[in-house]
Amino acid sequence: MRHATLRQLKVFEAVARHLSFSRAAEELHLTQPAVSIQVKQLERHAGLPLYEQLGKKIFLTAAGAEVLAHARGIINQFREAEEGLAALKGVRGGRLNVAVISAGDYFFPRLLAAFCERHEEVSVGLSVHNREELLRQLAENATDLGIMLRPPEAADTVAEAFAPQPHVIVVAPGHRLARTRRVALEALESEKFIVRERGSDTRISMEEAWLERRFRPVIAMEIRSFETIKQAVTAGMGISFLPAHTIGLELQAGTLAVLDVVGFPVVRAWHVVHRRTKRLPPVAAAFKAFLLTEGARRIARLTRFRPKPPRR
């Protein structure tokens, strides 16, 4: 292994984490053949196969699991060295690594842009994940900050709320209830709901809201993509429970409508999360402070959604 490179270890770690060459290639912005070449070169250095393929799935071998443990240790050591150097540089010239759940990618890049306008020469590494993937990024020290709606309950993390996130029920503009005032939730019992996948922050927020209101919806479809859900609702295939910040353009265009449901919107909060023992680089600490002091105001302005207080 003496001739293995850090690049090969990073590529192998990504493949091992996803158990997928294609997803690793997407994360690393490489082609799938390039990822395969890096892993095969590492295998030659190891002298043993690091994974095996059964059908379309790949699995780590015992040698692969051993290399993975050491690879992560080496990658973390380099990351800590980078963080130490970043601390010496201060905010200017530092690198901000941040991960956000998919509901945030409708406004979060513009928050980053506003921060970078204020701080010269800051570089940014931004990744978008579902909740499970983001928690793994935090656990593996692969990101400085995580932006999510439902922070983990683990004692080794710090989570601070910085902005509200209202959730609403959306329908096609021609839906029978689209113009009705004060719709009772019970009136939606026969409706077909198109929802996010299990484990996503939006799905968990929805299930909590239904449990609080003792409502049992008809789940017609589960879809991982907000964009696909919105297209399905627009087409009249069902209705959905969505974060209001994801539907701004559709409301302006008139392709979706928000139902006036009693007790809505359901409001959760955006949180900035990091590991308790994490030594935040100055640029990450500065961005966290930016979110806590300006995040709510800027998100409201960017998304142009001003929810009315829920009617009981």
C-alpha positions as YAML, in Angstrom:
chain: A
units: angstrom
residues:
- id: 1
  name: MET
  ca: [0.00, 0.00, 0.00]
- id: 2
  name: ARG
  ca: [3.01, 2.31, 0.17]
- id: 3
  name: HIS
  ca: [2.34, 3.63, -3.34]
- id: 4
  name: ALA
  ca: [-1.38, 4.31, -2.82]
- id: 5
  name: THR
  ca: [-2.43, 7.93, -3.26]
- id: 6
  name: LEU
  ca: [-4.81, 10.11, -1.29]
- id: 7
  name: ARG
  ca: [-6.95, 10.48, -4.41]
- id: 8
  name: GLN
  ca: [-7.34, 6.71, -4.67]
- id: 9
  name: LEU
  ca: [-8.30, 6.49, -1.00]
- id: 10
  name: LYS
  ca: [-10.89, 9.25, -1.38]
- id: 11
  name: VAL
  ca: [-12.43, 7.62, -4.44]
- id: 12
  name: PHE
  ca: [-12.52, 4.22, -2.75]
- id: 13
  name: GLU
  ca: [-14.10, 5.73, 0.39]
- id: 14
  name: ALA
  ca: [-16.87, 7.29, -1.69]
- id: 15
  name: VAL
  ca: [-17.55, 3.99, -3.50]
- id: 16
  name: ALA
  ca: [-17.57, 2.10, -0.18]
- id: 17
  name: ARG
  ca: [-19.92, 4.63, 1.42]
- id: 18
  name: HIS
  ca: [-22.46, 4.52, -1.41]
- id: 19
  name: LEU
  ca: [-21.78, 0.91, -2.46]
- id: 20
  name: SER
  ca: [-22.17, 2.33, -5.94]
- id: 21
  name: PHE
  ca: [-19.65, 3.42, -8.55]
- id: 22
  name: SER
  ca: [-22.17, 5.68, -10.28]
- id: 23
  name: ARG
  ca: [-23.19, 7.55, -7.11]
- id: 24
  name: ALA
  ca: [-19.54, 7.94, -6.10]
- id: 25
  name: ALA
  ca: [-18.77, 9.34, -9.55]
- id: 26
  name: GLU
  ca: [-21.65, 11.81, -9.23]
- id: 27
  name: GLU
  ca: [-20.46, 12.97, -5.80]
- id: 28
  name: LEU
  ca: [-16.85, 13.38, -6.93]
- id: 29
  name: HIS
  ca: [-17.73, 14.94, -10.30]
- id: 30
  name: LEU
  ca: [-15.88, 12.17, -12.13]
- id: 31
  name: THR
  ca: [-16.87, 9.72, -14.83]
- id: 32
  name: GLN
  ca: [-17.73, 6.20, -13.74]
- id: 33
  name: PRO
  ca: [-14.77, 4.71, -15.69]
- id: 34
  name: ALA
  ca: [-12.42, 7.14, -13.90]
- id: 35
  name: VAL
  ca: [-13.75, 5.95, -10.53]
- id: 36
  name: SER
  ca: [-13.30, 2.30, -11.55]
- id: 37
  name: ILE
  ca: [-9.71, 2.94, -12.62]
- id: 38
  name: GLN
  ca: [-8.83, 4.56, -9.28]
- id: 39
  name: VAL
  ca: [-10.31, 1.67, -7.31]
- id: 40
  name: LYS
  ca: [-8.57, -0.95, -9.47]
- id: 41
  name: GLN
  ca: [-5.24, 0.82, -8.97]
- id: 42
  name: LEU
  ca: [-5.80, 0.76, -5.20]
- id: 43
  name: GLU
  ca: [-6.60, -2.95, -5.41]
- id: 44
  name: ARG
  ca: [-3.29, -3.56, -7.17]
- id: 45
  name: HIS
  ca: [-1.48, -1.73, -4.36]
- id: 46
  name: ALA
  ca: [-3.39, -3.78, -1.76]
- id: 47
  name: GLY
  ca: [-2.77, -7.07, -3.54]
- id: 48
  name: LEU
  ca: [-6.30, -8.22, -2.71]
- id: 49
  name: PRO
  ca: [-9.80, -7.56, -4.10]
- id: 50
  name: LEU
  ca: [-11.52, -4.78, -2.15]
- id: 51
  name: TYR
  ca: [-15.06, -5.45, -3.33]
- id: 52
  name: GLU
  ca: [-17.11, -8.13, -5.02]
- id: 53
  name: GLN
  ca: [-20.08, -7.75, -7.31]
- id: 54
  name: LEU
  ca: [-23.18, -9.93, -7.03]
- id: 55
  name: GLY
  ca: [-25.65, -9.12, -9.77]
- id: 56
  name: LYS
  ca: [-25.90, -5.35, -9.89]
- id: 57
  name: LYS
  ca: [-24.85, -4.83, -6.26]
- id: 58
  name: ILE
  ca: [-21.34, -4.46, -4.89]
- id: 59
  name: PHE
  ca: [-20.12, -5.45, -1.43]
- id: 60
  name: LEU
  ca: [-16.88, -4.84, 0.43]
- id: 61
  name: THR
  ca: [-14.60, -7.79, 1.00]
- id: 62
  name: ALA
  ca: [-12.83, -8.26, 4.33]
- id: 63
  name: ALA
  ca: [-9.78, -6.58, 2.79]
- id: 64
  name: GLY
  ca: [-12.01, -3.74, 1.58]
- id: 65
  name: ALA
  ca: [-13.42, -3.17, 5.06]
- id: 66
  name: GLU
  ca: [-9.88, -3.08, 6.47]
- id: 67
  name: VAL
  ca: [-8.68, -0.58, 3.87]
- id: 68
  name: LEU
  ca: [-11.82, 1.53, 4.37]
- id: 69
  name: ALA
  ca: [-11.16, 1.94, 8.11]
- id: 70
  name: HIS
  ca: [-7.60, 3.14, 7.47]
- id: 71
  name: ALA
  ca: [-8.64, 5.28, 4.49]
- id: 72
  name: ARG
  ca: [-11.13, 7.20, 6.60]
- id: 73
  name: GLY
  ca: [-8.51, 7.78, 9.27]
- id: 74
  name: ILE
  ca: [-6.05, 9.13, 6.72]
- id: 75
  name: ILE
  ca: [-8.68, 11.32, 5.04]
- id: 76
  name: ASN
  ca: [-9.72, 12.75, 8.41]
- id: 77
  name: GLN
  ca: [-6.09, 13.52, 9.28]
- id: 78
  name: PHE
  ca: [-5.68, 15.49, 6.06]
- id: 79
  name: ARG
  ca: [-9.00, 17.27, 6.72]
- id: 80
  name: GLU
  ca: [-7.85, 18.25, 10.21]
- id: 81
  name: ALA
  ca: [-4.63, 19.58, 8.74]
- id: 82
  name: GLU
  ca: [-6.62, 21.64, 6.24]
- id: 83
  name: GLU
  ca: [-8.81, 22.98, 9.06]
- id: 84
  name: GLY
  ca: [-5.75, 23.95, 11.07]
- id: 85
  name: LEU
  ca: [-4.32, 25.84, 8.10]
- id: 86
  name: ALA
  ca: [-7.71, 27.46, 7.46]
- id: 87
  name: ALA
  ca: [-7.75, 28.68, 11.05]
- id: 88
  name: LEU
  ca: [-4.43, 30.39, 10.44]
- id: 89
  name: LYS
  ca: [-5.81, 32.04, 7.31]
- id: 90
  name: GLY
  ca: [-8.98, 33.28, 9.03]
- id: 91
  name: VAL
  ca: [-12.22, 33.84, 7.11]
- id: 92
  name: ARG
  ca: [-10.50, 35.34, 4.08]
- id: 93
  name: GLY
  ca: [-9.19, 32.60, 1.85]
- id: 94
  name: GLY
  ca: [-10.88, 29.87, 3.91]
- id: 95
  name: ARG
  ca: [-13.01, 27.03, 2.58]
- id: 96
  name: LEU
  ca: [-16.58, 26.48, 3.78]
- id: 97
  name: ASN
  ca: [-17.89, 22.92, 3.61]
- id: 98
  name: VAL
  ca: [-21.64, 22.75, 4.13]
- id: 99
  name: ALA
  ca: [-24.32, 20.14, 3.45]
- id: 100
  name: VAL
  ca: [-28.06, 20.84, 3.14]
- id: 101
  name: ILE
  ca: [-31.18, 18.71, 2.81]
- id: 102
  name: SER
  ca: [-32.91, 18.83, -0.55]
- id: 103
  name: ALA
  ca: [-35.69, 21.18, 0.61]
- id: 104
  name: GLY
  ca: [-33.02, 23.83, 1.13]
- id: 105
  name: ASP
  ca: [-31.56, 23.87, -2.35]
- id: 106
  name: TYR
  ca: [-34.37, 26.21, -3.49]
- id: 107
  name: PHE
  ca: [-32.86, 29.13, -1.58]
- id: 108
  name: PHE
  ca: [-29.63, 28.02, 0.08]
- id: 109
  name: PRO
  ca: [-27.23, 28.77, -2.80]
- id: 110
  name: ARG
  ca: [-28.36, 32.40, -2.71]
- id: 111
  name: LEU
  ca: [-27.67, 32.56, 1.02]
- id: 112
  name: LEU
  ca: [-24.17, 31.32, 0.30]
- id: 113
  name: ALA
  ca: [-23.78, 33.88, -2.46]
- id: 114
  name: ALA
  ca: [-24.75, 36.69, -0.07]
- id: 115
  name: PHE
  ca: [-22.21, 35.45, 2.47]
- id: 116
  name: CYS
  ca: [-19.45, 35.17, -0.13]
- id: 117
  name: GLU
  ca: [-20.10, 38.72, -1.36]
- id: 118
  name: ARG
  ca: [-19.27, 39.88, 2.16]
- id: 119
  name: HIS
  ca: [-16.17, 37.71, 2.58]
- id: 120
  name: GLU
  ca: [-13.61, 37.81, -0.20]
- id: 121
  name: GLU
  ca: [-11.76, 34.78, -1.49]
- id: 122
  name: VAL
  ca: [-13.92, 32.25, 0.37]
- id: 123
  name: SER
  ca: [-14.35, 28.98, -1.50]
- id: 124
  name: VAL
  ca: [-17.40, 26.78, -0.93]
- id: 125
  name: GLY
  ca: [-18.05, 23.06, -1.00]
- id: 126
  name: LEU
  ca: [-21.85, 22.53, -1.08]
- id: 127
  name: SER
  ca: [-23.58, 19.15, -1.17]
- id: 128
  name: VAL
  ca: [-27.31, 18.31, -1.16]
- id: 129
  name: HIS
  ca: [-28.58, 15.16, 0.57]
- id: 130
  name: ASN
  ca: [-31.60, 13.54, 2.11]
- id: 131
  name: ARG
  ca: [-31.66, 13.49, 5.90]
- id: 132
  name: GLU
  ca: [-29.97, 10.11, 6.31]
- id: 133
  name: GLU
  ca: [-27.12, 11.01, 3.98]
- id: 134
  name: LEU
  ca: [-26.60, 14.38, 5.67]
- id: 135
  name: LEU
  ca: [-26.40, 12.76, 9.11]
- id: 136
  name: ARG
  ca: [-23.76, 10.41, 7.72]
- id: 137
  name: GLN
  ca: [-21.80, 13.38, 6.38]
- id: 138
  name: LEU
  ca: [-21.78, 14.88, 9.88]
- id: 139
  name: ALA
  ca: [-20.88, 11.59, 11.58]
- id: 140
  name: GLU
  ca: [-17.98, 11.00, 9.21]
- id: 141
  name: ASN
  ca: [-16.72, 14.59, 9.56]
- id: 142
  name: ALA
  ca: [-17.20, 15.06, 5.83]
- id: 143
  name: THR
  ca: [-18.77, 18.50, 6.26]
- id: 144
  name: ASP
  ca: [-18.36, 21.42, 8.67]
- id: 145
  name: LEU
  ca: [-22.02, 22.35, 8.94]
- id: 146
  name: GLY
  ca: [-25.31, 20.61, 8.18]
- id: 147
  name: ILE
  ca: [-28.50, 22.53, 7.36]
- id: 148
  name: MET
  ca: [-31.67, 20.61, 8.12]
- id: 149
  name: LEU
  ca: [-35.18, 20.81, 9.56]
- id: 150
  name: ARG
  ca: [-35.01, 18.01, 12.10]
- id: 151
  name: PRO
  ca: [-31.70, 17.99, 13.98]
- id: 152
  name: PRO
  ca: [-30.38, 14.71, 15.37]
- id: 153
  name: GLU
  ca: [-31.04, 13.97, 19.02]
- id: 154
  name: ALA
  ca: [-27.51, 12.70, 19.57]
- id: 155
  name: ALA
  ca: [-25.67, 14.36, 22.45]
- id: 156
  name: ASP
  ca: [-22.52, 14.79, 20.35]
- id: 157
  name: THR
  ca: [-24.13, 17.39, 18.06]
- id: 158
  name: VAL
  ca: [-25.01, 21.06, 18.43]
- id: 159
  name: ALA
  ca: [-28.14, 22.31, 16.63]
- id: 160
  name: GLU
  ca: [-29.42, 25.90, 16.57]
- id: 161
  name: ALA
  ca: [-32.62, 27.11, 14.89]
- id: 162
  name: PHE
  ca: [-32.21, 30.07, 12.55]
- id: 163
  name: ALA
  ca: [-35.36, 30.34, 10.39]
- id: 164
  name: PRO
  ca: [-38.95, 29.07, 10.24]
- id: 165
  name: GLN
  ca: [-40.03, 26.61, 7.56]
- id: 166
  name: PRO
  ca: [-43.80, 26.57, 6.92]
- id: 167
  name: HIS
  ca: [-45.38, 23.51, 5.33]
- id: 168
  name: VAL
  ca: [-48.60, 23.73, 3.33]
- id: 169
  name: ILE
  ca: [-50.96, 21.50, 1.38]
- id: 170
  name: VAL
  ca: [-50.78, 22.15, -2.36]
- id: 171
  name: VAL
  ca: [-53.21, 21.25, -5.12]
- id: 172
  name: ALA
  ca: [-53.70, 21.88, -8.81]
- id: 173
  name: PRO
  ca: [-55.40, 25.25, -9.44]
- id: 174
  name: GLY
  ca: [-58.49, 23.47, -10.75]
- id: 175
  name: HIS
  ca: [-58.93, 21.29, -7.66]
- id: 176
  name: ARG
  ca: [-62.46, 21.26, -6.23]
- id: 177
  name: LEU
  ca: [-61.27, 22.87, -2.96]
- id: 178
  name: ALA
  ca: [-58.74, 25.32, -4.39]
- id: 179
  name: ARG
  ca: [-61.00, 28.35, -3.78]
- id: 180
  name: THR
  ca: [-62.65, 27.11, -0.59]
- id: 181
  name: ARG
  ca: [-62.05, 28.98, 2.67]
- id: 182
  name: ARG
  ca: [-61.24, 27.23, 5.94]
- id: 183
  name: VAL
  ca: [-61.07, 23.67, 4.63]
- id: 184
  name: ALA
  ca: [-61.32, 21.10, 7.42]
- id: 185
  name: LEU
  ca: [-58.51, 18.53, 7.36]
- id: 186
  name: GLU
  ca: [-61.13, 15.77, 7.47]
- id: 187
  name: ALA
  ca: [-62.33, 16.92, 4.04]
- id: 188
  name: LEU
  ca: [-59.06, 15.58, 2.62]
- id: 189
  name: GLU
  ca: [-59.49, 11.99, 3.83]
- id: 190
  name: SER
  ca: [-60.49, 10.78, 0.37]
- id: 191
  name: GLU
  ca: [-57.72, 12.67, -1.43]
- id: 192
  name: LYS
  ca: [-54.67, 10.92, -2.87]
- id: 193
  name: PHE
  ca: [-51.45, 12.27, -1.34]
- id: 194
  name: ILE
  ca: [-48.17, 12.35, -3.26]
- id: 195
  name: VAL
  ca: [-45.40, 12.46, -0.68]
- id: 196
  name: ARG
  ca: [-41.65, 12.35, -0.12]
- id: 197
  name: GLU
  ca: [-39.90, 9.08, 0.70]
- id: 198
  name: ARG
  ca: [-39.73, 7.67, 4.22]
- id: 199
  name: GLY
  ca: [-36.88, 9.11, 6.29]
- id: 200
  name: SER
  ca: [-36.84, 12.50, 4.56]
- id: 201
  name: ASP
  ca: [-37.28, 15.59, 6.74]
- id: 202
  name: THR
  ca: [-40.44, 16.57, 4.85]
- id: 203
  name: ARG
  ca: [-41.97, 13.11, 5.29]
- id: 204
  name: ILE
  ca: [-41.20, 13.10, 9.02]
- id: 205
  name: SER
  ca: [-42.69, 16.59, 9.43]
- id: 206
  name: MET
  ca: [-45.79, 15.44, 7.59]
- id: 207
  name: GLU
  ca: [-46.19, 12.30, 9.71]
- id: 208
  name: GLU
  ca: [-45.80, 14.35, 12.89]
- id: 209
  name: ALA
  ca: [-48.49, 16.76, 11.69]
- id: 210
  name: TRP
  ca: [-50.87, 13.92, 10.86]
- id: 211
  name: LEU
  ca: [-50.24, 12.24, 14.22]
- id: 212
  name: GLU
  ca: [-50.90, 15.48, 16.11]
- id: 213
  name: ARG
  ca: [-54.18, 15.91, 14.21]
- id: 214
  name: ARG
  ca: [-55.17, 12.21, 14.21]
- id: 215
  name: PHE
  ca: [-55.40, 12.30, 10.43]
- id: 216
  name: ARG
  ca: [-54.79, 9.26, 8.24]
- id: 217
  name: PRO
  ca: [-54.19, 10.24, 4.61]
- id: 218
  name: VAL
  ca: [-54.32, 8.01, 1.56]
- id: 219
  name: ILE
  ca: [-50.73, 7.73, 0.29]
- id: 220
  name: ALA
  ca: [-50.90, 7.25, -3.47]
- id: 221
  name: MET
  ca: [-47.22, 7.76, -4.40]
- id: 222
  name: GLU
  ca: [-43.85, 8.20, -2.75]
- id: 223
  name: ILE
  ca: [-41.35, 10.26, -4.76]
- id: 224
  name: ARG
  ca: [-37.81, 11.39, -3.85]
- id: 225
  name: SER
  ca: [-37.93, 14.57, -5.94]
- id: 226
  name: PHE
  ca: [-39.80, 17.76, -5.06]
- id: 227
  name: GLU
  ca: [-39.87, 18.71, -8.72]
- id: 228
  name: THR
  ca: [-41.54, 15.45, -9.73]
- id: 229
  name: ILE
  ca: [-44.06, 15.76, -6.90]
- id: 230
  name: LYS
  ca: [-44.98, 19.26, -8.03]
- id: 231
  name: GLN
  ca: [-45.39, 18.11, -11.63]
- id: 232
  name: ALA
  ca: [-47.64, 15.25, -10.49]
- id: 233
  name: VAL
  ca: [-49.82, 17.60, -8.43]
- id: 234
  name: THR
  ca: [-50.04, 20.09, -11.30]
- id: 235
  name: ALA
  ca: [-51.20, 17.22, -13.53]
- id: 236
  name: GLY
  ca: [-54.04, 16.47, -11.11]
- id: 237
  name: MET
  ca: [-52.68, 13.11, -9.92]
- id: 238
  name: GLY
  ca: [-53.09, 14.05, -6.25]
- id: 239
  name: ILE
  ca: [-52.27, 16.64, -3.60]
- id: 240
  name: SER
  ca: [-49.21, 17.05, -1.43]
- id: 241
  name: PHE
  ca: [-47.73, 18.30, 1.85]
- id: 242
  name: LEU
  ca: [-44.73, 20.45, 0.90]
- id: 243
  name: PRO
  ca: [-42.37, 23.04, 2.36]
- id: 244
  name: ALA
  ca: [-43.70, 26.43, 1.27]
- id: 245
  name: HIS
  ca: [-40.23, 27.55, 0.22]
- id: 246
  name: THR
  ca: [-40.18, 24.94, -2.57]
- id: 247
  name: ILE
  ca: [-43.26, 26.24, -4.41]
- id: 248
  name: GLY
  ca: [-42.61, 29.98, -4.86]
- id: 249
  name: LEU
  ca: [-42.20, 29.86, -8.64]
- id: 250
  name: GLU
  ca: [-45.26, 27.64, -9.11]
- id: 251
  name: LEU
  ca: [-47.44, 29.99, -7.05]
- id: 252
  name: GLN
  ca: [-46.28, 32.97, -9.11]
- id: 253
  name: ALA
  ca: [-46.92, 31.06, -12.35]
- id: 254
  name: GLY
  ca: [-50.32, 29.84, -11.16]
- id: 255
  name: THR
  ca: [-49.53, 26.16, -11.70]
- id: 256
  name: LEU
  ca: [-50.10, 25.25, -8.03]
- id: 257
  name: ALA
  ca: [-52.42, 26.55, -5.33]
- id: 258
  name: VAL
  ca: [-52.15, 26.43, -1.53]
- id: 259
  name: LEU
  ca: [-55.23, 25.07, 0.23]
- id: 260
  name: ASP
  ca: [-56.64, 27.19, 3.05]
- id: 261
  name: VAL
  ca: [-56.66, 24.32, 5.56]
- id: 262
  name: VAL
  ca: [-57.59, 24.92, 9.20]
- id: 263
  name: GLY
  ca: [-54.49, 24.59, 11.38]
- id: 264
  name: PHE
  ca: [-52.05, 25.29, 8.53]
- id: 265
  name: PRO
  ca: [-49.32, 26.12, 7.76]
- id: 266
  name: VAL
  ca: [-47.42, 23.63, 9.90]
- id: 267
  name: VAL
  ca: [-44.23, 25.42, 10.91]
- id: 268
  name: ARG
  ca: [-40.92, 23.73, 11.64]
- id: 269
  name: ALA
  ca: [-37.50, 25.37, 11.92]
- id: 270
  name: TRP
  ca: [-34.30, 25.31, 9.91]
- id: 271
  name: HIS
  ca: [-31.29, 24.33, 12.04]
- id: 272
  name: VAL
  ca: [-27.56, 24.69, 11.56]
- id: 273
  name: VAL
  ca: [-25.89, 21.57, 12.96]
- id: 274
  name: HIS
  ca: [-22.33, 20.48, 13.67]
- id: 275
  name: ARG
  ca: [-20.56, 17.96, 15.85]
- id: 276
  name: ARG
  ca: [-20.06, 19.19, 19.41]
- id: 277
  name: THR
  ca: [-16.35, 18.43, 19.33]
- id: 278
  name: LYS
  ca: [-15.89, 19.95, 15.88]
- id: 279
  name: ARG
  ca: [-13.30, 22.70, 15.73]
- id: 280
  name: LEU
  ca: [-15.12, 24.98, 13.34]
- id: 281
  name: PRO
  ca: [-12.82, 26.80, 10.90]
- id: 282
  name: PRO
  ca: [-13.24, 30.60, 11.10]
- id: 283
  name: VAL
  ca: [-15.17, 30.67, 7.84]
- id: 284
  name: ALA
  ca: [-17.66, 28.05, 9.13]
- id: 285
  name: ALA
  ca: [-18.08, 29.92, 12.42]
- id: 286
  name: ALA
  ca: [-18.67, 33.15, 10.48]
- id: 287
  name: PHE
  ca: [-21.26, 31.49, 8.24]
- id: 288
  name: LYS
  ca: [-23.06, 30.02, 11.26]
- id: 289
  name: ALA
  ca: [-23.24, 33.50, 12.81]
- id: 290
  name: PHE
  ca: [-24.54, 34.85, 9.48]
- id: 291
  name: LEU
  ca: [-27.36, 32.30, 9.45]
- id: 292
  name: LEU
  ca: [-28.33, 32.95, 13.07]
- id: 293
  name: THR
  ca: [-28.51, 36.72, 12.63]
- id: 294
  name: GLU
  ca: [-29.72, 37.12, 9.03]
- id: 295
  name: GLY
  ca: [-30.96, 33.74, 7.81]
- id: 296
  name: ALA
  ca: [-34.68, 34.12, 8.59]
- id: 297
  name: ARG
  ca: [-34.98, 37.58, 7.01]
- id: 298
  name: ARG
  ca: [-33.07, 36.63, 3.89]
- id: 299
  name: ILE
  ca: [-34.96, 33.36, 3.33]
- id: 300
  name: ALA
  ca: [-38.31, 35.14, 3.65]
- id: 301
  name: ARG
  ca: [-37.19, 37.73, 1.10]
- id: 302
  name: LEU
  ca: [-35.76, 35.16, -1.32]
- id: 303
  name: THR
  ca: [-38.75, 32.81, -1.28]
- id: 304
  name: ARG
  ca: [-41.42, 35.54, -1.16]
- id: 305
  name: PHE
  ca: [-43.67, 33.42, 1.02]
- id: 306
  name: ARG
  ca: [-45.41, 35.15, 3.91]
- id: 307
  name: PRO
  ca: [-47.57, 32.54, 5.63]
- id: 308
  name: LYS
  ca: [-50.61, 33.63, 7.55]
- id: 309
  name: PRO
  ca: [-50.81, 32.30, 11.10]
- id: 310
  name: PRO
  ca: [-52.68, 28.97, 11.27]
- id: 311
  name: ARG
  ca: [-56.40, 29.22, 11.91]
- id: 312
  name: ARG
  ca: [-57.77, 26.90, 14.59]
...
